[in-house]
């Protein structure tokens, strides 16, 4: 739908404002789709990278070990109670309000306090002391990154773990 004007050399077509607006909206929608695809690709990349995975160890052996997987955006706790049965619980890093390590003579316990979980805290017992402290440091570092809005998808797993460990270097008194 254009306006046609004639002149000495022939006719020239000028597009109406409506056509221009439609074209700009189309370009804007294409740009939004491109940004959304990039965002989804980054989320998928971040959600599939496990930074740390530790299991519980009961004395003398543990038939049904619990497992903690720390990813860039969430913590997944897998609790096993019997053969081929488990309960999987995920907590987003942004929803972790605090994390504690309780150290006993032989093992440690990791306590994750969630803002959204009904029971509010998740306890994982019978962890090795150094693994529990390392997990706490990684999670604390991730919490800082999330609070500051830092995109971690540009780091390799090793670089990211090194930075997180460096960021959370507070001395723990045992």
Secondary structure, DSSP 8 states (H G I E B T S, - for coil): -EEEEEETTEEEEEE-HHHHHHHHHHHHHHHHHHHHHHHHHHHHHHHT-EEEEEE---SS--SS--EEEEESSEEEEEEEEETTEEEEEEEEGGGEEEEEEEE-SS-EEEEEEESS-TT-EEEEEEE-HHHHHHHHHHHHHHHHHHHHT---TTS-HHHHHHHHHHH-------
